[in-house]
């Protein structure tokens, strides 16, 4: 989770995608997806609920990080993997879907003001 958060926060990643990072990001997302699918749901839920990167606070920060990264990412294969991860997280913890609705609802409201 920490590595994916760093990728999302990387200034270079935000301005353009490097083809050199594709395999690394894909491997991270696939690894996380396998942990979700094969891991202990109770441990996973607790981890996702409480993960906070340096200087941040709040429940489900990692879900919000994935949503932001999805919105920034232009490569279709990585976007599809992010959606799979979010779906698997939601299947493990229904609260994730509420967080997604809030994150996406907020984004929708921003478009109304543009």
N, CA and C atoms as a LAMMPS dump frame, in Angstrom:
ITEM: TIMESTEP
0
ITEM: NUMBER OF ATOMS
342
ITEM: BOX BOUNDS ff ff ff
-5.0000000000000000e+02 5.0000000000000000e+02
-5.0000000000000000e+02 5.0000000000000000e+02
-5.0000000000000000e+02 5.0000000000000000e+02
ITEM: ATOMS id mol type element x y z
1 1 1 N 0.83 -1.186 0
2 1 2 C 0 0 0
3 1 3 C 0.874 1.248 0
4 2 1 N 1.955 1.185 0.752
5 2 2 C 2.843 2.328 0.83
6 2 3 C 3.474 2.643 -0.531
7 3 1 N 3.895 1.606 -1.257
8 3 2 C 4.517 1.824 -2.564
9 3 3 C 3.538 2.426 -3.56
10 4 1 N 2.299 1.949 -3.559
11 4 2 C 1.299 2.508 -4.469
12 4 3 C 0.978 3.955 -4.111
13 5 1 N 0.981 4.265 -2.816
14 5 2 C 0.753 5.645 -2.389
15 5 3 C 1.886 6.54 -2.873
16 6 1 N 3.129 6.054 -2.785
17 6 2 C 4.273 6.828 -3.266
18 6 3 C 4.183 7.064 -4.771
19 7 1 N 3.751 6.063 -5.515
20 7 2 C 3.606 6.211 -6.966
21 7 3 C 2.573 7.296 -7.277
22 8 1 N 1.462 7.268 -6.56
23 8 2 C 0.411 8.26 -6.78
24 8 3 C 0.918 9.664 -6.477
25 9 1 N 1.75 9.792 -5.444
26 9 2 C 2.241 11.097 -5.017
27 9 3 C 3.453 11.588 -5.805
28 10 1 N 4.037 10.735 -6.615
29 10 2 C 5.231 11.084 -7.367
30 10 3 C 4.903 12.185 -8.383
31 11 1 N 5.571 13.303 -8.262
32 11 2 C 5.299 14.448 -9.155
33 11 3 C 5.521 14.081 -10.613
34 12 1 N 6.527 13.287 -10.886
35 12 2 C 6.8 12.873 -12.264
36 12 3 C 5.641 12.034 -12.784
37 13 1 N 5.133 11.131 -11.966
38 13 2 C 4.032 10.261 -12.366
39 13 3 C 2.782 11.086 -12.669
40 14 1 N 2.583 12.173 -11.913
41 14 2 C 1.394 12.989 -12.124
42 14 3 C 1.432 13.737 -13.442
43 15 1 N 2.62 14.109 -13.895
44 15 2 C 2.689 14.91 -15.105
45 15 3 C 2.812 14.07 -16.374
46 16 1 N 3.392 12.891 -16.281
47 16 2 C 3.48 12.012 -17.451
48 16 3 C 3.786 10.606 -16.985
49 17 1 N 3.361 9.634 -17.747
50 17 2 C 3.608 8.247 -17.354
51 17 3 C 4.886 7.748 -18.001
52 18 1 N 5.683 7.113 -17.224
53 18 2 C 6.932 6.545 -17.709
54 18 3 C 6.687 5.093 -18.073
55 19 1 N 7.077 4.712 -19.263
56 19 2 C 6.872 3.326 -19.678
57 19 3 C 7.73 2.382 -18.86
58 20 1 N 8.789 2.91 -18.237
59 20 2 C 9.652 2.078 -17.408
60 20 3 C 8.961 1.622 -16.131
61 21 1 N 7.935 2.332 -15.678
62 21 2 C 7.295 1.978 -14.418
63 21 3 C 6.094 1.043 -14.588
64 22 1 N 5.698 0.78 -15.819
65 22 2 C 4.493 -0.012 -16.073
66 22 3 C 4.548 -1.382 -15.393
67 23 1 N 5.619 -2.137 -15.623
68 23 2 C 5.702 -3.483 -15.067
69 23 3 C 5.726 -3.476 -13.546
70 24 1 N 6.426 -2.515 -12.969
71 24 2 C 6.488 -2.43 -11.508
72 24 3 C 5.132 -2.142 -10.889
73 25 1 N 4.402 -1.199 -11.47
74 25 2 C 3.075 -0.857 -10.958
75 25 3 C 2.119 -2.029 -11.167
76 26 1 N 2.198 -2.652 -12.331
77 26 2 C 1.347 -3.805 -12.619
78 26 3 C 1.615 -4.927 -11.611
79 27 1 N 2.884 -5.19 -11.317
80 27 2 C 3.234 -6.225 -10.345
81 27 3 C 2.697 -5.888 -8.959
82 28 1 N 2.825 -4.62 -8.541
83 28 2 C 2.295 -4.213 -7.237
84 28 3 C 0.785 -4.422 -7.154
85 29 1 N 0.076 -3.992 -8.193
86 29 2 C -1.38 -4.147 -8.185
87 29 3 C -1.79 -5.616 -8.204
88 30 1 N -1.115 -6.429 -9.013
89 30 2 C -1.431 -7.859 -9.042
90 30 3 C -1.117 -8.534 -7.713
91 31 1 N -0.014 -8.14 -7.096
92 31 2 C 0.348 -8.708 -5.8
93 31 3 C -0.694 -8.343 -4.747
94 32 1 N -1.093 -7.075 -4.739
95 32 2 C -2.106 -6.648 -3.778
96 32 3 C -3.433 -7.357 -4.032
97 33 1 N -3.783 -7.53 -5.299
98 33 2 C -5.01 -8.237 -5.64
99 33 3 C -4.971 -9.677 -5.132
100 34 1 N -3.841 -10.349 -5.287
101 34 2 C -3.737 -11.734 -4.795
102 34 3 C -3.796 -11.775 -3.273
103 35 1 N -3.229 -10.771 -2.597
104 35 2 C -3.332 -10.718 -1.134
105 35 3 C -4.786 -10.552 -0.69
106 36 1 N -5.518 -9.741 -1.405
107 36 2 C -6.933 -9.529 -1.078
108 36 3 C -7.712 -10.826 -1.273
109 37 1 N -7.484 -11.486 -2.396
110 37 2 C -8.251 -12.678 -2.737
111 37 3 C -7.871 -13.889 -1.883
112 38 1 N -6.594 -13.991 -1.495
113 38 2 C -6.124 -15.176 -0.781
114 38 3 C -5.906 -14.949 0.711
115 39 1 N -5.951 -13.705 1.154
116 39 2 C -5.622 -13.394 2.541
117 39 3 C -6.804 -13.526 3.488
118 40 1 N -6.508 -13.294 4.738
119 40 2 C -7.508 -13.31 5.792
120 40 3 C -8.338 -12.028 5.697
121 41 1 N -9.646 -12.144 5.452
122 41 2 C -10.481 -10.944 5.268
123 41 3 C -10.491 -10.018 6.482
124 42 1 N -10.408 -10.575 7.676
125 42 2 C -10.417 -9.754 8.886
126 42 3 C -9.152 -8.901 8.969
127 43 1 N -8.009 -9.529 8.696
128 43 2 C -6.736 -8.804 8.723
129 43 3 C -6.716 -7.75 7.614
130 44 1 N -7.163 -8.134 6.435
131 44 2 C -7.199 -7.208 5.301
132 44 3 C -8.061 -5.994 5.606
133 45 1 N -9.249 -6.232 6.131
134 45 2 C -10.16 -5.139 6.447
135 45 3 C -9.529 -4.178 7.437
136 46 1 N -8.925 -4.706 8.473
137 46 2 C -8.286 -3.855 9.48
138 46 3 C -7.14 -3.044 8.871
139 47 1 N -6.35 -3.692 8.03
140 47 2 C -5.223 -3.017 7.391
141 47 3 C -5.699 -1.887 6.492
142 48 1 N -6.7 -2.148 5.667
143 48 2 C -7.205 -1.128 4.741
144 48 3 C -7.874 0.014 5.5
145 49 1 N -8.562 -0.308 6.58
146 49 2 C -9.23 0.725 7.369
147 49 3 C -8.237 1.659 8.05
148 50 1 N -7.104 1.131 8.473
149 50 2 C -6.211 1.905 9.334
150 50 3 C -4.947 2.41 8.654
151 51 1 N -4.658 1.993 7.423
152 51 2 C -3.43 2.433 6.759
153 51 3 C -3.427 3.945 6.593
154 52 1 N -2.341 4.56 7.029
155 52 2 C -2.149 6.002 6.851
156 52 3 C -0.727 6.236 6.394
157 53 1 N -0.566 6.984 5.331
158 53 2 C 0.775 7.345 4.888
159 53 3 C 1.288 8.482 5.768
160 54 1 N 2.557 8.766 5.652
161 54 2 C 3.187 9.787 6.479
162 54 3 C 2.464 11.119 6.307
163 55 1 N 2.107 11.723 7.412
164 55 2 C 1.466 13.032 7.388
165 55 3 C -0.027 13.001 7.092
166 56 1 N -0.581 11.828 6.914
167 56 2 C -2.007 11.711 6.61
168 56 3 C -2.733 11.068 7.786
169 57 1 N -4.036 11.145 7.759
170 57 2 C -4.837 10.484 8.789
171 57 3 C -6.219 10.199 8.213
172 58 1 N -6.854 9.218 8.765
173 58 2 C -8.208 8.924 8.337
174 58 3 C -8.382 7.492 7.905
175 59 1 N -9.578 7.034 8.031
176 59 2 C -9.912 5.667 7.643
177 59 3 C -9.983 5.559 6.122
178 60 1 N -9.628 4.412 5.637
179 60 2 C -9.747 4.082 4.211
180 60 3 C -8.952 5.028 3.302
181 61 1 N -7.863 5.547 3.8
182 61 2 C -7.032 6.428 2.981
183 61 3 C -6.546 5.715 1.721
184 62 1 N -6.223 4.42 1.851
185 62 2 C -5.707 3.689 0.704
186 62 3 C -6.749 3.584 -0.411
187 63 1 N -8.014 3.451 -0.055
188 63 2 C -9.081 3.405 -1.064
189 63 3 C -9.126 4.741 -1.803
190 64 1 N -9.022 5.825 -1.066
191 64 2 C -9.016 7.144 -1.691
192 64 3 C -7.785 7.312 -2.585
193 65 1 N -6.646 6.755 -2.143
194 65 2 C -5.423 6.8 -2.943
195 65 3 C -5.625 6.063 -4.263
196 66 1 N -6.253 4.886 -4.206
197 66 2 C -6.514 4.13 -5.435
198 66 3 C -7.441 4.894 -6.369
199 67 1 N -8.445 5.547 -5.82
200 67 2 C -9.375 6.338 -6.646
201 67 3 C -8.619 7.474 -7.327
202 68 1 N -7.795 8.181 -6.572
203 68 2 C -7.022 9.28 -7.162
204 68 3 C -6.044 8.773 -8.216
205 69 1 N -5.402 7.65 -7.916
206 69 2 C -4.455 7.1 -8.879
207 69 3 C -5.194 6.658 -10.149
208 70 1 N -6.365 6.069 -9.997
209 70 2 C -7.176 5.676 -11.15
210 70 3 C -7.494 6.897 -12.017
211 71 1 N -7.83 7.998 -11.378
212 71 2 C -8.187 9.21 -12.106
213 71 3 C -6.986 9.812 -12.837
214 72 1 N -5.795 9.624 -12.303
215 72 2 C -4.586 10.178 -12.928
216 72 3 C -4.011 9.262 -13.999
217 73 1 N -4.204 7.969 -13.85
218 73 2 C -3.573 6.99 -14.74
219 73 3 C -4.234 6.993 -16.11
220 74 1 N -3.417 6.974 -17.161
221 74 2 C -3.954 6.984 -18.519
222 74 3 C -3.853 5.624 -19.205
223 75 1 N -3.077 4.717 -18.644
224 75 2 C -2.884 3.411 -19.288
225 75 3 C -4.028 2.466 -18.913
226 76 1 N -4.727 1.99 -19.938
227 76 2 C -5.954 1.208 -19.753
228 76 3 C -5.733 -0.05 -18.915
229 77 1 N -4.631 -0.738 -19.13
230 77 2 C -4.403 -1.979 -18.388
231 77 3 C -4.242 -1.715 -16.886
232 78 1 N -3.562 -0.641 -16.536
233 78 2 C -3.403 -0.307 -15.121
234 78 3 C -4.718 0.177 -14.526
235 79 1 N -5.469 0.931 -15.287
236 79 2 C -6.786 1.378 -14.798
237 79 3 C -7.701 0.184 -14.535
238 80 1 N -7.661 -0.807 -15.416
239 80 2 C -8.477 -2.012 -15.221
240 80 3 C -8.05 -2.77 -13.965
241 81 1 N -6.748 -2.844 -13.732
242 81 2 C -6.255 -3.515 -12.527
243 81 3 C -6.673 -2.769 -11.264
244 82 1 N -6.624 -1.455 -11.299
245 82 2 C -7.061 -0.665 -10.145
246 82 3 C -8.531 -0.941 -9.852
247 83 1 N -9.345 -1.014 -10.882
248 83 2 C -10.769 -1.328 -10.69
249 83 3 C -10.954 -2.716 -10.093
250 84 1 N -10.154 -3.687 -10.522
251 84 2 C -10.227 -5.033 -9.946
252 84 3 C -9.863 -5.016 -8.468
253 85 1 N -8.832 -4.255 -8.124
254 85 2 C -8.423 -4.145 -6.721
255 85 3 C -9.536 -3.51 -5.9
256 86 1 N -10.109 -2.418 -6.396
257 86 2 C -11.194 -1.755 -5.679
258 86 3 C -12.401 -2.674 -5.518
259 87 1 N -12.728 -3.428 -6.546
260 87 2 C -13.843 -4.366 -6.467
261 87 3 C -13.57 -5.454 -5.434
262 88 1 N -12.362 -6.007 -5.44
263 88 2 C -12.002 -7.05 -4.48
264 88 3 C -12.018 -6.508 -3.054
265 89 1 N -11.547 -5.273 -2.874
266 89 2 C -11.59 -4.651 -1.548
267 89 3 C -13.035 -4.49 -1.088
268 90 1 N -13.897 -4.075 -2
269 90 2 C -15.308 -3.912 -1.659
270 90 3 C -15.982 -5.219 -1.314
271 91 1 N -15.592 -6.289 -1.981
272 91 2 C -16.144 -7.603 -1.666
273 91 3 C -15.699 -8.057 -0.275
274 92 1 N -14.47 -7.695 0.107
275 92 2 C -13.944 -8.07 1.418
276 92 3 C -14.514 -7.193 2.533
277 93 1 N -14.804 -5.943 2.211
278 93 2 C -15.29 -4.979 3.197
279 93 3 C -16.279 -4.048 2.509
280 94 1 N -17.545 -4.226 2.79
281 94 2 C -18.605 -3.46 2.131
282 94 3 C -18.465 -1.952 2.348
283 95 1 N -17.813 -1.544 3.416
284 95 2 C -17.621 -0.118 3.693
285 95 3 C -16.799 0.556 2.598
286 96 1 N -15.97 -0.219 1.907
287 96 2 C -15.168 0.322 0.81
288 96 3 C -16.075 0.927 -0.255
289 97 1 N -17.21 0.286 -0.524
290 97 2 C -18.128 0.819 -1.531
291 97 3 C -18.693 2.177 -1.1
292 98 1 N -18.923 2.364 0.197
293 98 2 C -19.384 3.665 0.695
294 98 3 C -18.309 4.728 0.494
295 99 1 N -17.06 4.355 0.776
296 99 2 C -15.951 5.28 0.583
297 99 3 C -15.839 5.65 -0.896
298 100 1 N -15.999 4.665 -1.775
299 100 2 C -15.951 4.928 -3.213
300 100 3 C -17.057 5.883 -3.639
301 101 1 N -18.245 5.667 -3.116
302 101 2 C -19.358 6.549 -3.459
303 101 3 C -19.076 7.98 -3.026
304 102 1 N -18.516 8.138 -1.831
305 102 2 C -18.18 9.478 -1.352
306 102 3 C -17.1 10.115 -2.22
307 103 1 N -16.056 9.357 -2.528
308 103 2 C -14.951 9.893 -3.334
309 103 3 C -15.428 10.267 -4.727
310 104 1 N -16.203 9.405 -5.335
311 104 2 C -16.681 9.677 -6.685
312 104 3 C -17.787 10.71 -6.687
313 105 1 N -18.596 10.735 -5.644
314 105 2 C -19.64 11.752 -5.528
315 105 3 C -19.046 13.135 -5.398
316 106 1 N -17.991 13.244 -4.62
317 106 2 C -17.292 14.516 -4.466
318 106 3 C -16.748 14.973 -5.814
319 107 1 N -16.161 14.049 -6.555
320 107 2 C -15.612 14.373 -7.88
321 107 3 C -16.733 14.864 -8.808
322 108 1 N -17.893 14.205 -8.748
323 108 2 C -19.017 14.606 -9.587
324 108 3 C -19.481 16.019 -9.248
325 109 1 N -19.485 16.344 -7.966
326 109 2 C -19.889 17.689 -7.554
327 109 3 C -18.923 18.742 -8.08
328 110 1 N -17.647 18.411 -8.129
329 110 2 C -16.659 19.358 -8.647
330 110 3 C -16.933 19.69 -10.101
331 111 1 N -17.366 18.693 -10.872
332 111 2 C -17.655 18.925 -12.298
333 111 3 C -18.853 19.849 -12.49
334 112 1 N -19.776 19.837 -11.537
335 112 2 C -20.923 20.709 -11.649
336 112 3 C -20.54 22.176 -11.523
337 113 1 N -19.452 22.449 -10.83
338 113 2 C -19.021 23.825 -10.613
339 113 3 C -18.123 24.357 -11.721
340 114 1 N -17.703 23.472 -12.626
341 114 2 C -16.789 23.899 -13.695
342 114 3 C -17.537 24.633 -14.79
